[in-house]
């Protein structure tokens, strides 16, 4: 779960562009705080609902069988995604110099975002994806009590939201350096986006596939 949380924080995603745009806005501190708190609370709430649902499904289907089947399916999906990106079939077209893309358009709108827009962006850029579902399945497999489930889901999300938290801290302590540091991070992520995706999803997919097959066997 901890490893998946760290991976979610550093993998290329639209949230990076949103954070960078909010950081450049005239109300950076307020917007980043709203973005982070709203997204965190909603994501934790969704995570708890999914963990409870997974727990009920495991009791119905058998804890070991359900978790193993989910790991295998998720592992195969992650491997398929990694292979698709590596072969160029799932690579998103990147805008050329002077051209805007969907991410650029979203970022432009967030530069003067209202509190409501910042809150909506925090939720929209942290919709539960494959990595989050894998982490939630791992949490549910341990049959935790509600307080323990809340703690584990909260820790995962704290790692997932570490980038906007870091941006908020930088905006408070050193606004001049904040944009430069995030610009460098974003440039690196864009330059190595496909490689990072292949390594992350390929590694996670291989691990989960082997784990699922071993548990089913």
C-alpha positions as CSV (number, residue, x, y, z in Angstrom):
1,X,0.0,0.0,0.0
2,X,2.8,2.4,0.9
3,X,4.6,1.6,-2.4
4,X,1.5,2.2,-4.4
5,X,0.9,5.5,-2.6
6,X,4.3,6.7,-3.5
7,X,3.9,5.5,-7.1
8,X,0.6,7.4,-7.4
9,X,2.3,10.6,-6.2
10,X,5.1,10.5,-8.8
11,X,3.4,9.0,-11.9
12,X,2.6,11.3,-14.7
13,X,-1.0,12.6,-14.2
14,X,-3.3,15.6,-15.0
15,X,-3.1,16.5,-11.3
16,X,0.5,17.8,-11.8
17,X,-0.7,20.3,-14.4
18,X,-3.5,21.4,-12.2
19,X,-1.2,21.9,-9.2
20,X,1.2,23.9,-11.3
21,X,-1.6,26.1,-12.7
22,X,-3.0,26.8,-9.2
23,X,0.5,27.6,-8.0
24,X,0.8,30.3,-10.6
25,X,-2.6,31.9,-9.8
26,X,-2.9,35.1,-7.8
27,X,-4.6,33.1,-5.0
28,X,-2.2,30.2,-5.0
29,X,-2.3,29.4,-1.2
30,X,-6.1,29.5,-1.0
31,X,-6.6,27.5,-4.2
32,X,-4.0,24.8,-3.3
33,X,-5.5,24.4,0.2
34,X,-9.0,24.1,-1.2
35,X,-7.8,21.7,-4.0
36,X,-5.9,19.5,-1.5
37,X,-8.5,19.3,1.3
38,X,-11.5,18.7,-0.9
39,X,-9.8,16.1,-3.0
40,X,-8.4,14.4,0.0
41,X,-11.6,14.2,1.9
42,X,-13.6,12.9,-1.1
43,X,-11.0,10.4,-2.0
44,X,-10.8,9.0,1.5
45,X,-14.5,8.8,1.7
46,X,-14.7,6.9,-1.6
47,X,-11.9,4.6,-0.4
48,X,-13.7,3.7,2.8
49,X,-16.9,2.8,0.8
50,X,-14.8,0.6,-1.6
51,X,-13.0,-1.1,1.3
52,X,-16.3,-1.9,3.0
53,X,-17.7,-3.2,-0.3
54,X,-14.6,-5.3,-0.9
55,X,-14.9,-6.7,2.6
56,X,-18.5,-7.8,2.0
57,X,-17.6,-9.3,-1.4
58,X,-14.7,-11.3,0.2
59,X,-17.0,-12.7,2.9
60,X,-19.4,-13.8,0.1
61,X,-16.9,-15.2,-2.3
62,X,-14.2,-16.3,0.1
63,X,-11.5,-13.9,1.3
64,X,-8.5,-15.6,-0.4
65,X,-10.3,-16.4,-3.6
66,X,-11.7,-12.9,-4.1
67,X,-8.4,-11.1,-3.3
68,X,-6.5,-13.5,-5.6
69,X,-8.8,-13.1,-8.5
70,X,-8.8,-9.3,-8.2
71,X,-5.0,-9.3,-8.0
72,X,-4.8,-11.4,-11.2
73,X,-7.3,-9.4,-13.1
74,X,-5.7,-6.1,-12.1
75,X,-2.3,-7.4,-12.8
76,X,-3.2,-8.5,-16.4
77,X,-4.9,-5.1,-16.9
78,X,-1.8,-3.2,-15.7
79,X,0.4,-5.4,-18.0
80,X,-1.8,-4.8,-20.9
81,X,-1.8,-1.0,-20.3
82,X,2.1,-1.1,-20.1
83,X,2.4,-3.1,-23.3
84,X,0.0,-0.8,-25.1
85,X,2.0,2.3,-24.1
86,X,5.3,0.6,-24.9
87,X,4.1,-0.2,-28.4
88,X,2.7,3.3,-28.9
89,X,-0.9,2.2,-29.2
90,X,-2.1,4.0,-26.0
91,X,0.2,7.0,-26.1
92,X,-1.6,10.3,-25.9
93,X,-0.7,12.8,-28.7
94,X,1.6,15.5,-27.2
95,X,1.0,19.1,-28.4
96,X,3.8,20.7,-30.4
97,X,5.4,23.9,-29.5
98,X,2.9,26.7,-29.6
99,X,0.0,24.3,-29.7
100,X,-2.3,23.7,-26.7
101,X,-3.8,20.4,-25.6
102,X,-6.5,19.4,-23.3
103,X,-4.2,19.5,-20.3
104,X,-3.0,22.9,-21.3
105,X,-6.6,24.2,-21.6
106,X,-7.5,22.8,-18.2
107,X,-4.4,24.4,-16.7
108,X,-5.2,27.8,-18.3
109,X,-8.7,27.7,-16.7
110,X,-7.2,27.0,-13.3
111,X,-4.8,29.9,-13.2
112,X,-7.6,32.2,-12.1
113,X,-9.7,29.5,-10.4
114,X,-12.5,30.2,-8.0
115,X,-12.7,28.2,-4.7
116,X,-15.4,26.0,-6.3
117,X,-13.3,25.4,-9.4
118,X,-10.2,24.5,-7.3
119,X,-12.3,22.1,-5.1
120,X,-13.8,20.4,-8.2
121,X,-10.3,20.1,-9.7
122,X,-9.1,18.4,-6.5
123,X,-11.8,15.8,-6.8
124,X,-11.7,15.4,-10.6
125,X,-7.9,14.9,-10.8
126,X,-8.0,12.2,-8.0
127,X,-10.7,9.9,-9.3
128,X,-9.9,6.3,-8.1
129,X,-8.0,4.5,-10.8
130,X,-6.4,1.1,-11.1
131,X,-3.6,1.7,-8.6
132,X,-6.0,3.0,-5.9
133,X,-8.3,0.0,-6.4
134,X,-5.3,-2.3,-6.0
135,X,-4.3,-0.6,-2.8
136,X,-7.9,-0.7,-1.5
137,X,-8.1,-4.5,-2.2
138,X,-4.9,-5.0,-0.3
139,X,-6.4,-3.0,2.7
140,X,-9.7,-4.9,2.5
141,X,-7.8,-8.3,2.4
142,X,-6.6,-7.7,5.9
143,X,-10.2,-7.3,7.2
144,X,-9.4,-4.2,9.2
145,X,-11.7,-2.5,11.7
146,X,-13.2,0.8,10.6
147,X,-10.6,2.9,12.5
148,X,-7.8,0.8,11.0
149,X,-9.3,1.1,7.5
150,X,-9.7,4.8,7.9
151,X,-6.0,5.1,9.0
152,X,-4.7,3.0,6.1
153,X,-6.8,4.7,3.5
154,X,-5.8,8.0,4.9
155,X,-2.1,7.1,4.7
156,X,-2.4,6.1,1.1
157,X,-4.1,9.4,0.2
158,X,-1.6,11.4,2.2
159,X,1.1,9.9,-0.1
160,X,-1.1,10.4,-3.2
161,X,-1.6,14.1,-2.3
162,X,2.0,14.7,-1.3
163,X,2.7,16.8,-4.5
164,X,-0.1,19.4,-3.9
165,X,0.8,19.5,-0.2
166,X,4.5,20.1,-1.1
167,X,3.3,22.8,-3.5
168,X,1.2,24.5,-0.8
169,X,4.2,24.5,1.6
170,X,6.4,26.0,-1.1
171,X,3.8,28.6,-1.9
172,X,3.7,29.6,1.8
173,X,7.5,29.6,2.4
174,X,9.1,30.3,-0.9
175,X,6.6,31.4,-3.7
176,X,9.5,32.4,-6.0
177,X,11.1,29.0,-6.0
178,X,7.9,27.0,-6.0
179,X,7.1,27.5,-9.7
180,X,10.7,26.7,-10.8
181,X,10.9,23.5,-8.8
182,X,7.5,22.2,-10.0
183,X,8.4,23.3,-13.6
184,X,11.5,21.1,-13.4
185,X,9.5,18.2,-12.0
186,X,6.8,18.5,-14.6
187,X,9.3,18.8,-17.5
188,X,11.1,15.6,-16.3
189,X,7.8,13.7,-16.0
190,X,6.7,14.8,-19.5
191,X,10.1,13.9,-21.0
192,X,10.0,10.4,-19.5
193,X,6.2,9.9,-19.3
194,X,6.0,6.7,-21.4
195,X,9.0,5.1,-19.8
196,X,7.7,5.8,-16.3
197,X,4.3,4.4,-17.2
198,X,5.7,1.3,-18.7
199,X,8.0,0.7,-15.7
200,X,5.4,1.5,-13.0
201,X,2.4,-0.4,-14.5
202,X,4.6,-3.2,-15.9
203,X,6.2,-3.8,-12.5
204,X,2.9,-3.6,-10.6
205,X,1.2,-5.8,-13.2
206,X,3.9,-8.5,-13.1
207,X,3.9,-8.6,-9.3
208,X,0.1,-8.8,-9.0
209,X,-0.2,-11.5,-11.8
210,X,2.4,-13.7,-10.1
211,X,0.8,-13.1,-6.7
212,X,-2.7,-13.9,-7.9
213,X,-1.7,-17.1,-9.7
214,X,0.3,-18.3,-6.6
215,X,-2.6,-17.7,-4.3
216,X,-5.1,-19.4,-6.6
217,X,-2.8,-22.3,-7.0
